[in-house]
């Protein structure tokens, strides 16, 4: 027996509506590795405020994330560790806004057994040093800092994100590394820090933007508003980020 078209349409709408409710909505956020902890907290806050929304963080080196976006990877929001990475993401990015700042510090083994006191010591032959690759924001900052201090770096390896640098020092694969001040507390007890006075003059601005073709555009704008607003500022400040 044929059913009236209106009945069939209602059945389709109910079915698709249930599927949408069951499946929820995904918000994909590409974010610099140094934002792992702060954006993890904001992810939970956003999901609590938006029932049914699943925030999925794609964390990594800003340069790699920018390349993925430029090549068409589906994403809603991009938060980078410097404006250059945002620029590399290409025309898909719309109107980035700076939401935080960061600077570098030296991490060493607990107790600083090799007596590292500054950047110049990182080039000593008895100190195995790791830094970020120059194309990565933390690596570009390391290069600028070394040039400013007149202390050339001779790293044993160049990593693709700041977490990899921190991890090598934490597990003893390196004696010292240059990481963001926001990353060192994550490894508290496993590393010590050596402050670099000149680091105050090399500051990375962190931009965030909604992608023009964001599948979840309205939610993406809401997430960016959360990051830029009082809740985001408080969370970022608690993690050691500076204000723009």
Phi and psi restraints in degrees (value plus and minus 20) as a CYANA .aco file:
   2 UNK   PHI     -96.7   -56.7
   2 UNK   PSI     118.9   158.9
   3 UNK   PHI    -117.1   -77.1
   3 UNK   PSI     130.1   170.1
   4 UNK   PHI     -77.6   -37.6
   4 UNK   PSI     126.5   166.5
   5 UNK   PHI     -77.4   -37.4
   5 UNK   PSI     -57.6   -17.6
   6 UNK   PHI     -82.6   -42.6
   6 UNK   PSI     -58.0   -18.0
   7 UNK   PHI     -86.3   -46.3
   7 UNK   PSI     -63.5   -23.5
   8 UNK   PHI     -83.1   -43.1
   8 UNK   PSI     -62.6   -22.6
   9 UNK   PHI     -82.9   -42.9
   9 UNK   PSI     -61.7   -21.7
  10 UNK   PHI     -82.0   -42.0
  10 UNK   PSI     -60.0   -20.0
  11 UNK   PHI     -83.5   -43.5
  11 UNK   PSI     -60.9   -20.9
  12 UNK   PHI     -84.2   -44.2
  12 UNK   PSI     -64.1   -24.1
  13 UNK   PHI     -83.1   -43.1
  13 UNK   PSI     -61.4   -21.4
  14 UNK   PHI     -83.5   -43.5
  14 UNK   PSI     -64.4   -24.4
  15 UNK   PHI     -82.7   -42.7
  15 UNK   PSI     -66.4   -26.4
  16 UNK   PHI     -89.5   -49.5
  16 UNK   PSI     -54.6   -14.6
  17 UNK   PHI     -84.4   -44.4
  17 UNK   PSI     -62.4   -22.4
  18 UNK   PHI     -84.4   -44.4
  18 UNK   PSI     -61.2   -21.2
  19 UNK   PHI     -82.5   -42.5
  19 UNK   PSI     -60.7   -20.7
  20 UNK   PHI     -85.4   -45.4
  20 UNK   PSI     -60.8   -20.8
  21 UNK   PHI     -86.4   -46.4
  21 UNK   PSI     -59.7   -19.7
  22 UNK   PHI     -90.3   -50.3
  22 UNK   PSI     -61.0   -21.0
  23 UNK   PHI     -98.8   -58.8
  23 UNK   PSI     -45.4    -5.4
  24 UNK   PHI      51.6    91.6
  24 UNK   PSI    -192.1  -152.1
  25 UNK   PHI    -141.0  -101.0
  25 UNK   PSI     116.4   156.4
  26 UNK   PHI    -122.0   -82.0
  26 UNK   PSI     112.6   152.6
  27 UNK   PHI    -134.3   -94.3
  27 UNK   PSI      96.4   136.4
  28 UNK   PHI    -119.6   -79.6
  28 UNK   PSI      99.6   139.6
  29 UNK   PHI    -137.1   -97.1
  29 UNK   PSI      97.2   137.2
  30 UNK   PHI    -108.9   -68.9
  30 UNK   PSI     105.2   145.2
  31 UNK   PHI    -163.2  -123.2
  31 UNK   PSI     125.2   165.2
  32 UNK   PHI     -77.1   -37.1
  32 UNK   PSI     126.3   166.3
  33 UNK   PHI     -77.0   -37.0
  33 UNK   PSI     -52.9   -12.9
  34 UNK   PHI     -88.1   -48.1
  34 UNK   PSI     -29.0    11.0
  35 UNK   PHI    -116.8   -76.8
  35 UNK   PSI     -12.1    27.9
  36 UNK   PHI     -71.8   -31.8
  36 UNK   PSI     -72.7   -32.7
  37 UNK   PHI     -93.5   -53.5
  37 UNK   PSI     -65.4   -25.4
  38 UNK   PHI     -87.1   -47.1
  38 UNK   PSI     -63.1   -23.1
  39 UNK   PHI     -94.3   -54.3
  39 UNK   PSI     -45.2    -5.2
  40 UNK   PHI     -82.4   -42.4
  40 UNK   PSI     -62.4   -22.4
  41 UNK   PHI     -87.5   -47.5
  41 UNK   PSI     -61.0   -21.0
  42 UNK   PHI     -89.6   -49.6
  42 UNK   PSI     -50.6   -10.6
  43 UNK   PHI     -77.9   -37.9
  43 UNK   PSI     -69.7   -29.7
  44 UNK   PHI     -84.5   -44.5
  44 UNK   PSI     -59.2   -19.2
  45 UNK   PHI     -83.9   -43.9
  45 UNK   PSI     -64.3   -24.3
  46 UNK   PHI     -85.0   -45.0
  46 UNK   PSI     -62.4   -22.4
  47 UNK   PHI     -84.7   -44.7
  47 UNK   PSI     -56.0   -16.0
  48 UNK   PHI     -86.4   -46.4
  48 UNK   PSI     -54.7   -14.7
  49 UNK   PHI    -102.4   -62.4
  49 UNK   PSI     -35.5     4.5
  50 UNK   PHI    -151.5  -111.5
  50 UNK   PSI      58.0    98.0
  51 UNK   PHI     -73.8   -33.8
  51 UNK   PSI     117.6   157.6
  52 UNK   PHI      70.5   110.5
  52 UNK   PSI     -26.9    13.1
  53 UNK   PHI    -117.5   -77.5
  53 UNK   PSI     111.6   151.6
  54 UNK   PHI    -130.2   -90.2
  54 UNK   PSI      88.7   128.7
  55 UNK   PHI    -104.4   -64.4
  55 UNK   PSI     102.2   142.2
  56 UNK   PHI    -132.3   -92.3
  56 UNK   PSI      96.3   136.3
  57 UNK   PHI    -111.2   -71.2
  57 UNK   PSI     106.9   146.9
  58 UNK   PHI    -126.8   -86.8
  58 UNK   PSI      82.0   122.0
  59 UNK   PHI    -124.2   -84.2
  59 UNK   PSI     120.7   160.7
  60 UNK   PHI     153.7   193.7
  60 UNK   PSI    -190.8  -150.8
  61 UNK   PHI     -82.9   -42.9
  61 UNK   PSI     115.9   155.9
  62 UNK   PHI     -79.5   -39.5
  62 UNK   PSI     -57.2   -17.2
  63 UNK   PHI     -83.5   -43.5
  63 UNK   PSI     -62.3   -22.3
  64 UNK   PHI     -86.8   -46.8
  64 UNK   PSI     -62.1   -22.1
  65 UNK   PHI     -83.6   -43.6
  65 UNK   PSI     -61.6   -21.6
  66 UNK   PHI     -81.4   -41.4
  66 UNK   PSI     -60.2   -20.2
  67 UNK   PHI     -84.0   -44.0
  67 UNK   PSI     -62.2   -22.2
  68 UNK   PHI     -80.7   -40.7
  68 UNK   PSI     -62.4   -22.4
  69 UNK   PHI     -86.0   -46.0
  69 UNK   PSI     -64.2   -24.2
  70 UNK   PHI     -81.2   -41.2
  70 UNK   PSI     -49.2    -9.2
  71 UNK   PHI    -107.9   -67.9
  71 UNK   PSI     -17.8    22.2
  72 UNK   PHI      82.2   122.2
  72 UNK   PSI      -9.9    30.1
  73 UNK   PHI     -79.7   -39.7
  73 UNK   PSI     115.7   155.7
  74 UNK   PHI     -88.0   -48.0
  74 UNK   PSI     108.3   148.3
  75 UNK   PHI    -178.4  -138.4
  75 UNK   PSI     138.9   178.9
  76 UNK   PHI    -128.7   -88.7
  76 UNK   PSI     -59.1   -19.1
  77 UNK   PHI    -154.5  -114.5
  77 UNK   PSI     124.1   164.1
  78 UNK   PHI    -148.3  -108.3
  78 UNK   PSI     105.0   145.0
  79 UNK   PHI    -140.6  -100.6
  79 UNK   PSI      96.1   136.1
  80 UNK   PHI    -131.3   -91.3
  80 UNK   PSI     145.2   185.2
  81 UNK   PHI    -113.0   -73.0
  81 UNK   PSI     -19.2    20.8
  82 UNK   PHI    -185.3  -145.3
  82 UNK   PSI     140.3   180.3
  83 UNK   PHI     -83.5   -43.5
  83 UNK   PSI     -49.2    -9.2
  84 UNK   PHI     -83.6   -43.6
  84 UNK   PSI     -61.0   -21.0
  85 UNK   PHI     -83.5   -43.5
  85 UNK   PSI     -59.5   -19.5
  86 UNK   PHI     -82.9   -42.9
  86 UNK   PSI     -60.6   -20.6
  87 UNK   PHI     -82.4   -42.4
  87 UNK   PSI     -59.2   -19.2
  88 UNK   PHI     -86.5   -46.5
  88 UNK   PSI     -40.5    -0.5
  89 UNK   PHI     -88.3   -48.3
  89 UNK   PSI     -39.0     1.0
  90 UNK   PHI      68.2   108.2
  90 UNK   PSI    -181.9  -141.9
  91 UNK   PHI     -94.8   -54.8
  91 UNK   PSI     -27.9    12.1
  92 UNK   PHI     -89.8   -49.8
  92 UNK   PSI     -39.3     0.7
  93 UNK   PHI    -107.3   -67.3
  93 UNK   PSI     113.4   153.4
  94 UNK   PHI    -135.4   -95.4
  94 UNK   PSI     101.9   141.9
  95 UNK   PHI      26.5    66.5
  95 UNK   PSI      48.2    88.2
  96 UNK   PHI     -85.9   -45.9
  96 UNK   PSI     128.7   168.7
  97 UNK   PHI    -148.5  -108.5
  97 UNK   PSI     116.4   156.4
  98 UNK   PHI     -96.9   -56.9
  98 UNK   PSI     109.3   149.3
  99 UNK   PHI    -139.3   -99.3
  99 UNK   PSI     -31.4     8.6
 100 UNK   PHI    -183.0  -143.0
 100 UNK   PSI     146.6   186.6
 101 UNK   PHI    -151.4  -111.4
 101 UNK   PSI     142.6   182.6
 102 UNK   PHI    -172.9  -132.9
 102 UNK   PSI     139.1   179.1
 103 UNK   PHI    -163.6  -123.6
 103 UNK   PSI     151.1   191.1
 104 UNK   PHI    -116.0   -76.0
 104 UNK   PSI     138.2   178.2
 105 UNK   PHI    -165.7  -125.7
 105 UNK   PSI     146.6   186.6
 106 UNK   PHI    -117.8   -77.8
 106 UNK   PSI     114.1   154.1
 107 UNK   PHI    -131.6   -91.6
 107 UNK   PSI     121.3   161.3
 108 UNK   PHI    -156.4  -116.4
 108 UNK   PSI     153.1   193.1
 109 UNK   PHI     -83.6   -43.6
 109 UNK   PSI     132.6   172.6
 110 UNK   PHI     -73.1   -33.1
 110 UNK   PSI     113.5   153.5
 111 UNK   PHI      65.0   105.0
 111 UNK   PSI     -26.3    13.7
 112 UNK   PHI      28.8    68.8
 112 UNK   PSI      40.4    80.4
 113 UNK   PHI     -81.0   -41.0
 113 UNK   PSI     -44.6    -4.6
 114 UNK   PHI    -115.2   -75.2
 114 UNK   PSI     -16.0    24.0
 115 UNK   PHI      44.2    84.2
 115 UNK   PSI      21.1    61.1
 116 UNK   PHI     -92.1   -52.1
 116 UNK   PSI     106.0   146.0
 117 UNK   PHI    -138.9   -98.9
 117 UNK   PSI     -30.4     9.6
 118 UNK   PHI    -194.9  -154.9
 118 UNK   PSI    -194.2  -154.2
 119 UNK   PHI     -80.8   -40.8
 119 UNK   PSI     -57.6   -17.6
 120 UNK   PHI     -78.8   -38.8
 120 UNK   PSI     -53.2   -13.2
 121 UNK   PHI     -89.1   -49.1
 121 UNK   PSI     -40.0     0.0
 122 UNK   PHI     -89.4   -49.4
 122 UNK   PSI     -37.0     3.0
 123 UNK   PHI    -115.5   -75.5
 123 UNK   PSI     -20.1    19.9
 124 UNK   PHI     -83.7   -43.7
 124 UNK   PSI     122.9   162.9
 125 UNK   PHI     -84.3   -44.3
 125 UNK   PSI     -42.3    -2.3
 126 UNK   PHI    -110.6   -70.6
 126 UNK   PSI     -17.8    22.2
 127 UNK   PHI    -133.9   -93.9
 127 UNK   PSI      95.5   135.5
 128 UNK   PHI    -104.5   -64.5
 128 UNK   PSI      93.5   133.5
 129 UNK   PHI    -131.5   -91.5
 129 UNK   PSI     120.7   160.7
 130 UNK   PHI    -144.8  -104.8
 130 UNK   PSI     124.5   164.5
 131 UNK   PHI    -159.4  -119.4
 131 UNK   PSI     154.0   194.0
 132 UNK   PHI     -98.0   -58.0
 132 UNK   PSI     132.9   172.9
 133 UNK   PHI     -82.3   -42.3
 133 UNK   PSI     127.0   167.0
 134 UNK   PHI     -76.5   -36.5
 134 UNK   PSI     -48.6    -8.6
 135 UNK   PHI     -94.3   -54.3
 135 UNK   PSI     -39.8     0.2
 136 UNK   PHI    -105.2   -65.2
 136 UNK   PSI     123.3   163.3
 137 UNK   PHI     -71.3   -31.3
 137 UNK   PSI     -63.1   -23.1
 138 UNK   PHI     -87.6   -47.6
 138 UNK   PSI     -48.6    -8.6
 139 UNK   PHI     -94.6   -54.6
 139 UNK   PSI     -60.2   -20.2
 140 UNK   PHI     -82.6   -42.6
 140 UNK   PSI     -59.8   -19.8
 141 UNK   PHI     -85.4   -45.4
 141 UNK   PSI     -58.8   -18.8
 142 UNK   PHI     -83.0   -43.0
 142 UNK   PSI     -60.7   -20.7
 143 UNK   PHI     -84.4   -44.4
 143 UNK   PSI     -63.4   -23.4
 144 UNK   PHI     -84.7   -44.7
 144 UNK   PSI     -60.9   -20.9
 145 UNK   PHI     -85.3   -45.3
 145 UNK   PSI     -63.1   -23.1
 146 UNK   PHI     -83.0   -43.0
 146 UNK   PSI     -61.4   -21.4
 147 UNK   PHI     -85.5   -45.5
 147 UNK   PSI     -60.9   -20.9
 148 UNK   PHI     -84.2   -44.2
 148 UNK   PSI     -59.4   -19.4
 149 UNK   PHI    -105.6   -65.6
 149 UNK   PSI     -27.6    12.4
 150 UNK   PHI      44.6    84.6
 150 UNK   PSI      16.4    56.4
 151 UNK   PHI    -148.8  -108.8
 151 UNK   PSI      68.8   108.8
 152 UNK   PHI     -77.5   -37.5
 152 UNK   PSI     120.2   160.2
 153 UNK   PHI    -112.7   -72.7
 153 UNK   PSI     121.2   161.2
 154 UNK   PHI    -148.9  -108.9
 154 UNK   PSI      50.0    90.0
 155 UNK   PHI     -90.5   -50.5
 155 UNK   PSI     127.6   167.6
 156 UNK   PHI     -95.2   -55.2
 156 UNK   PSI     -47.2    -7.2
 157 UNK   PHI    -174.2  -134.2
 157 UNK   PSI     136.0   176.0
 158 UNK   PHI    -141.4  -101.4
 158 UNK   PSI      99.4   139.4
 159 UNK   PHI    -117.1   -77.1
 159 UNK   PSI     142.1   182.1
 160 UNK   PHI    -107.6   -67.6
 160 UNK   PSI     -29.9    10.1
 161 UNK   PHI    -177.2  -137.2
 161 UNK   PSI     144.0   184.0
 162 UNK   PHI     -88.0   -48.0
 162 UNK   PSI     -49.3    -9.3
 163 UNK   PHI     -85.1   -45.1
 163 UNK   PSI     -53.0   -13.0
 164 UNK   PHI     -87.8   -47.8
 164 UNK   PSI     -57.6   -17.6
 165 UNK   PHI     -83.4   -43.4
 165 UNK   PSI     -69.6   -29.6
 166 UNK   PHI     -78.7   -38.7
 166 UNK   PSI     -62.6   -22.6
 167 UNK   PHI     -85.4   -45.4
 167 UNK   PSI     -57.4   -17.4
 168 UNK   PHI     -83.8   -43.8
 168 UNK   PSI     -58.1   -18.1
 169 UNK   PHI     -92.8   -52.8
 169 UNK   PSI     -59.2   -19.2
 170 UNK   PHI     -81.7   -41.7
 170 UNK   PSI     -60.2   -20.2
 171 UNK   PHI    -111.0   -71.0
 171 UNK   PSI     -19.4    20.6
 172 UNK   PHI      67.2   107.2
 172 UNK   PSI      -9.7    30.3
 173 UNK   PHI     -98.9   -58.9
 173 UNK   PSI     -32.1     7.9
 174 UNK   PHI    -165.7  -125.7
 174 UNK   PSI     135.8   175.8
 175 UNK   PHI    -106.7   -66.7
 175 UNK   PSI     -50.5   -10.5
 176 UNK   PHI    -172.6  -132.6
 176 UNK   PSI     135.0   175.0
 177 UNK   PHI    -175.3  -135.3
 177 UNK   PSI     136.5   176.5
 178 UNK   PHI    -120.6   -80.6
 178 UNK   PSI      98.2   138.2
 179 UNK   PHI    -153.2  -113.2
 179 UNK   PSI     152.3   192.3
 180 UNK   PHI     -94.4   -54.4
 180 UNK   PSI     131.4   171.4
 181 UNK   PHI     -81.2   -41.2
 181 UNK   PSI     -44.4    -4.4
 182 UNK   PHI     -96.8   -56.8
 182 UNK   PSI     -37.3     2.7
 183 UNK   PHI    -109.4   -69.4
 183 UNK   PSI     -52.6   -12.6
 184 UNK   PHI     -75.9   -35.9
 184 UNK   PSI     -63.1   -23.1
 185 UNK   PHI     -81.0   -41.0
 185 UNK   PSI     -44.0    -4.0
 186 UNK   PHI     -82.8   -42.8
 186 UNK   PSI     -49.5    -9.5
 187 UNK   PHI    -127.5   -87.5
 187 UNK   PSI       6.9    46.9
 188 UNK   PHI     -74.2   -34.2
 188 UNK   PSI     111.4   151.4
 189 UNK   PHI      75.2   115.2
 189 UNK   PSI     -45.4    -5.4
 190 UNK   PHI    -121.8   -81.8
 190 UNK   PSI     -36.9     3.1
 191 UNK   PHI    -162.3  -122.3
 191 UNK   PSI     137.3   177.3
 192 UNK   PHI    -132.8   -92.8
 192 UNK   PSI     143.5   183.5
 193 UNK   PHI    -135.5   -95.5
 193 UNK   PSI     131.2   171.2
 194 UNK   PHI    -145.0  -105.0
 194 UNK   PSI      92.5   132.5
 195 UNK   PHI     -89.8   -49.8
 195 UNK   PSI     126.6   166.6
 196 UNK   PHI    -138.8   -98.8
 196 UNK   PSI      88.7   128.7
 197 UNK   PHI     -74.5   -34.5
 197 UNK   PSI     -59.7   -19.7
 198 UNK   PHI     -87.0   -47.0
 198 UNK   PSI     -36.0     4.0
 199 UNK   PHI     -82.8   -42.8
 199 UNK   PSI     -43.7    -3.7
 200 UNK   PHI     -83.5   -43.5
 200 UNK   PSI     -39.1     0.9
 201 UNK   PHI    -117.0   -77.0
 201 UNK   PSI     -22.8    17.2
 202 UNK   PHI    -144.0  -104.0
 202 UNK   PSI      73.5   113.5
 203 UNK   PHI    -136.7   -96.7
 203 UNK   PSI     111.5   151.5
 204 UNK   PHI    -111.6   -71.6
 204 UNK   PSI     110.3   150.3
 205 UNK   PHI    -109.0   -69.0
 205 UNK   PSI     116.8   156.8
 206 UNK   PHI    -125.4   -85.4
 206 UNK   PSI      91.5   131.5
 207 UNK   PHI    -115.8   -75.8
 207 UNK   PSI     133.9   173.9
 208 UNK   PHI    -154.7  -114.7
 208 UNK   PSI     126.6   166.6
 209 UNK   PHI    -174.1  -134.1
 209 UNK   PSI     133.4   173.4
 210 UNK   PHI    -107.3   -67.3
 210 UNK   PSI     119.1   159.1
 211 UNK   PHI     -96.6   -56.6
 211 UNK   PSI     123.6   163.6
 212 UNK   PHI     -80.6   -40.6
 212 UNK   PSI     -53.6   -13.6
 213 UNK   PHI    -125.5   -85.5
 213 UNK   PSI       8.3    48.3
 214 UNK   PHI     -75.9   -35.9
 214 UNK   PSI     104.5   144.5
 215 UNK   PHI     -80.2   -40.2
 215 UNK   PSI     -51.2   -11.2
 216 UNK   PHI    -138.9   -98.9
 216 UNK   PSI      43.5    83.5
 217 UNK   PHI     -77.9   -37.9
 217 UNK   PSI     -65.3   -25.3
 218 UNK   PHI     -84.5   -44.5
 218 UNK   PSI     -63.4   -23.4
 219 UNK   PHI     -87.0   -47.0
 219 UNK   PSI     -56.4   -16.4
 220 UNK   PHI     -80.8   -40.8
 220 UNK   PSI     -63.6   -23.6
 221 UNK   PHI     -85.4   -45.4
 221 UNK   PSI     -55.6   -15.6
 222 UNK   PHI     -86.8   -46.8
 222 UNK   PSI     -58.1   -18.1
 223 UNK   PHI     -86.9   -46.9
 223 UNK   PSI     -63.4   -23.4
 224 UNK   PHI     -81.5   -41.5
 224 UNK   PSI     -60.2   -20.2
 225 UNK   PHI     -81.5   -41.5
 225 UNK   PSI     -57.6   -17.6
 226 UNK   PHI     -83.0   -43.0
 226 UNK   PSI     -64.6   -24.6
 227 UNK   PHI     -84.0   -44.0
 227 UNK   PSI     -62.6   -22.6
 228 UNK   PHI     -98.0   -58.0
 228 UNK   PSI     -39.1     0.9
 229 UNK   PHI    -105.3   -65.3
 229 UNK   PSI    -193.6  -153.6
 230 UNK   PHI     -77.5   -37.5
 230 UNK   PSI     -60.7   -20.7
 231 UNK   PHI     -83.9   -43.9
 231 UNK   PSI     -65.6   -25.6
 232 UNK   PHI     -84.1   -44.1
 232 UNK   PSI     -64.7   -24.7
 233 UNK   PHI     -81.3   -41.3
 233 UNK   PSI     -61.1   -21.1
 234 UNK   PHI     -84.8   -44.8
 234 UNK   PSI     -63.9   -23.9
 235 UNK   PHI     -84.0   -44.0
 235 UNK   PSI     -65.3   -25.3
 236 UNK   PHI     -85.6   -45.6
 236 UNK   PSI     -61.3   -21.3
 237 UNK   PHI     -83.5   -43.5
 237 UNK   PSI     -58.1   -18.1
 238 UNK   PHI     -84.3   -44.3
 238 UNK   PSI     -45.9    -5.9
 239 UNK   PHI    -111.0   -71.0
 239 UNK   PSI     -21.6    18.4
 240 UNK   PHI      81.6   121.6
 240 UNK   PSI     -18.1    21.9
 241 UNK   PHI     -93.2   -53.2
 241 UNK   PSI     130.6   170.6
 242 UNK   PHI    -109.8   -69.8
 242 UNK   PSI     149.0   189.0
 243 UNK   PHI    -118.9   -78.9
 243 UNK   PSI     123.9   163.9
